[in-house]
Amino acid sequence: MMSESPRATPVHAGMTQFSVSGDQLLIGGLSIGQLAARVGQTPFYAYDRQLLKARVAELRAALPASIKLHYAMKANPMPAVVSCMAGLVDGIDVASAGELKIALDAGADPHEISFAGPGKRTAELRQAVASGVLINLESFREVGELAAISLELALPARIAVRVNPDFELKGSGMKMGGGPKQFGVDAEQVPSLLDEIGKSGLQFEGFHLFAGSQNLKAESICEAQQKSYELALRLSQHAPSPVRFLNLGGGFGIPYFPGEQRLDLALIGENLESLATRAATEMPAAELVIELGRYFVGEAGIYVSRVVDRKNSRGHTYLVVDGGLHQHLSASGNFGQVIRKNYPVAIGNRMGQTEAEVVSIVGPLCTPLDLLADKMLLPVSQTGDLVVIFQSGAYGASASPQGFLGHPQLVEVLV
C-alpha cells in the first residue's frame, strides 16, 4: 500500500502581511513571477512601501502623539527606503558619514538627524558639524575634537551624550548597554563628561540611551525605558543646559521563528504615556524619541532567489539556489545567532501547492555555511522556482559579505 505524499506546512501562514493569489505570492500588488520579470534577475530583495507606511501608522496609533519616531537606517540603508521613511517618521539616525549623505539626499531635516557610533573619524565629525546634525558623543576624545571643529567652522556642534547604562535590556537579541561596552560613556563617568562639555562651549541638547535590540517582551522594553528615563533625569542635574532631546532607544523585535509572539504595543504605549507625562514636569523642554530600525522595515521585505539545481545526496534533497549567505548572512544563521534556526521560507510561485517534501536550501558558495533553510517541509519544487525568505527587510543586503567569492551583485527594489 502506497503512503500518502506529505503535505506542505504553511510556513508562510504567519506572514500575513503579504497576500496570495492562486499559487503566487504578492508583494506591492505584483505577483512574485511578474516582480521577478520586472526586476530582470535573481537574486533580489523587494520591499513593500505600503507595509512601511502601515507599520509607521500602527506605531503612531499605539504611542503617545508627543513621542517622536526616528528611523535607525542601519537596518536598511537602501536610498529609496530611506527616502520613503524620511517622509513618514520624525527623524533619521545614522551611524556613518556615508549614511549621513544618504539621509540628507533623501530630504531628511538635518535638525532631526542624529549621528551615533563609537569610532567617528575626525572627517566624519567635521561633516556632521557642517551638516548641522545632532552628534551622539561616545567618548571624551570627541569633546576636544568637536570643540576644535566648531571653532574652525564657526558653527557650534550640536551634541547629545550617549550613555552606557548600568543595566541591560532583558531578553534582547543583542545587548547594547550595561557592563563593559564600546558604546557610549559609562553612566558613572557622564557627570565628568558633562562638565567638560560645559567648559568647551558645545551645544548640549540631551541624552541617548540604547540598551538592546530585537526584544519581543514588552515588559522588558518598558522596564528599560523607565530605567533610561530615571538615569537621564539624574544625569540632567549635571548638564550645562536643560535637556531638549531624550532618545530612549528602541529594541522592538519582530517574530522570526516558530513560537515567537508579536510585541504588545499597547503596554509600551501606556508606559510611554506615563513617561511623557512625567517629562512634561520634570524635563519640560525635552522631546522624547524612540529609535527603531528592524521594527519599521524587517517585515516589509523579502529575499528572492531561483532554484538552479536539485540534488539528492544519500537520501536527502537539496535545492541549490542562485543566492546565499553572501547576500543574506542573517538567514544563514551567521549573523549573531547562537543556535541556527530557519527563517520563514516559501516557494513563492507554489503557494497553493500541498504536495511537499523535506529539503534543505543551499546557495552557490563553496562552504557548508551557505545554508538558507535546513530540513524544511516545502512544496515539491523544480529548477526555475522562486524561493522566498520572509522577514528580510532589515540587516539583509548591507549586512552581508556580498563580495565573497565574486558572485554577481544583487538588486534591491521598493515596490
Buried (B, 14 or more C-beta within 10 A) or exposed (E): EEEEEEEBEEBBEBBEBBEBEEBBBBBBEBBBBEBBEEBEEBBBBBBBBEBBBBBBEEBBEBBBEEBBBBBBBBBBBBBBBBBBBBEBBBBBBBBBBEBBBBBBEBEBBBEBBBBBBBEBEEEBBBBBBBBBBBBBBBBEEBBEBBBBBBEEEEBBBBBBBBBBBEBBBBBBBEBBBBEEBEBBBBBEBBEEBBEBBBEBBBBBBBBBBBBBBBBBBBBBBBBBBBBBBEBBBEBBEBBBBEBBBBBBBBBBBBBBEEEEEEBBBEBBBBBBBBBBEBBEEBBEEBBBBBBBBBBBBBBBBBBBBBBBEBEEEEEEBBBBBBBBBBBBBBBBBBBEBEEEEBBBBBBBBBBEBEEBBEBBBBBBBEBEBBBBBBEBBBBBBEEEBBBBBBBBBBBBBBBBEBEBEEBEEBBBBBB
